[in-house]
Each structure stands twice: as structure tokens, then as C-alpha cells.
């Protein structure tokens, strides 16, 4: 992707930064001049990302409220946040367990809420306008087999986006979501490796292909930028037309 933005002097926190969309977003932000704090659980991948991009690595499990408190409470105010940390535990609805449902919600929805809370507090205290982008999914907008917990968590994240938009807007803080189709992250490549599952999904996408991580990072960059200065509360499909049907 060749989208060009200037984030010089801006500080952005990206969760889920060690792979996939989060990693692509960190790479794009650093290339655009941002000071990026890249948060994830994978210490080795964070170290490699820091060496490649110059970002500041931060070990963080967003499902652990105490860890979020300890990691973020002392950090300087940010200009932006990308909530990209996420997991998918795919299982049939009739096989869903309380433990798996709670685990997915704890990362995909609750974790995003808790991180956004600290970042928003810092922005408000510093009287610093900014932008929060939540990485949701097309699974929040349409029903998919074996995705009950994941769909519920991402639909919750879209609701969080709208609630934050209303409450943070008066402080000049914009909040949006992107809702990508299957994106060829390591997690998705494994999940969609079976042709019996993959091929019908591809046929349902008018562009007839899945997304690359950089193709999701680009609209995230736009929503963080001044070019989106009047856009807030939006859940933006990045899905090759899948949800147009």
C-alpha cells in the first residue's frame, strides 16, 4: 500500500503489535514518523519489531487488568490508540463453553475497553485531541459458522466504539472501528487453510480474495490522521464488498 501520512511528533499506542494487522500498522506508523509504543505478549517478536522499526516495545496481556494498569498508568499521554489485540477460538455454537466465550470476550472486548480507558484519560488530562481505532471484524456485521464467541466479541467492540465516540467526542477524541474480512495474518492462514471452508468464503467476496494486513493498516492510518478529522463513530468494512450482499 502506498498511502502516505505524516505522523511526525505524534505518539501512538498499538496493541496486538507482534503480528498481522498490528505489526503492519506499527510498520506504517513508524515509516510515517510516529513515535510508536508497540504492545503485545510475544517478547521475541516485539524485540524483532523494535529492531526493524524503532518502535518502543511493551510486554502487555490486555486480558489482565492489573497488567494494563501497571503498564499504562505511568506512560505519557498518547495522540492515538489502535486496539488490535485479538484472539479467535472457533467452535460450533453447540460446543461453545463458558470458558472459551469468556476468554475471547476478555481479550477482544474487555481488553480494548480497559486500554482505551487509560489512553483516553491521558488525552483528556493533557488536553490532547486524538483518535482511537478499534480493529473489529466483518464477523460483527454478519453471521459466520463457528464464530459465535468471536462474532459476539467483535459486535461488542463495535458497540464500545459508538459509546466511546459519544463520551469522548467533547474532548476532541475521535473513535472508529475497522471491520476487515479474513486477513492473511498467521492466525487466519491457519484458520482458513481448508479449501472446503476457504473457497466458499472467497466466492462470497466480490473482489474474490482475502485481505493483506497492509490493506487494513492503510484505512487505520487514515482514521488516525487529520484527513478523518470529522469522522467518528464509524464501523468501516474493509471486506472487498462482502457485507454489501
HELIX and SHEET records of a PDB file:
HELIX    1   1 UNK A   20  UNK A   31  1                                  12    
HELIX    2   2 UNK A   43  UNK A   53  1                                  11    
HELIX    3   3 UNK A   65  UNK A   72  1                                   8    
HELIX    4   4 UNK A   93  UNK A   95  5                                   3    
HELIX    5   5 UNK A   98  UNK A  105  1                                   8    
HELIX    6   6 UNK A  106  UNK A  110  3                                   5    
HELIX    7   7 UNK A  111  UNK A  125  1                                  15    
HELIX    8   8 UNK A  138  UNK A  140  5                                   3    
HELIX    9   9 UNK A  148  UNK A  168  1                                  21    
HELIX   10  10 UNK A  169  UNK A  171  5                                   3    
HELIX   11  11 UNK A  186  UNK A  191  1                                   6    
HELIX   12  12 UNK A  195  UNK A  203  1                                   9    
HELIX   13  13 UNK A  213  UNK A  224  1                                  12    
HELIX   14  14 UNK A  226  UNK A  228  5                                   3    
HELIX   15  15 UNK A  242  UNK A  244  5                                   3    
SHEET    1   A 7 UNK A  56  UNK A  59  0                                        
SHEET    2   A 7 UNK A  35  UNK A  40  1                                        
SHEET    3   A 7 UNK A  11  UNK A  15  1                                        
SHEET    4   A 7 UNK A  80  UNK A  83  1                                        
SHEET    5   A 7 UNK A 130  UNK A 135  1                                        
SHEET    6   A 7 UNK A 173  UNK A 180  1                                        
SHEET    7   A 7 UNK A 235  UNK A 238  1                                        
END                                                                             
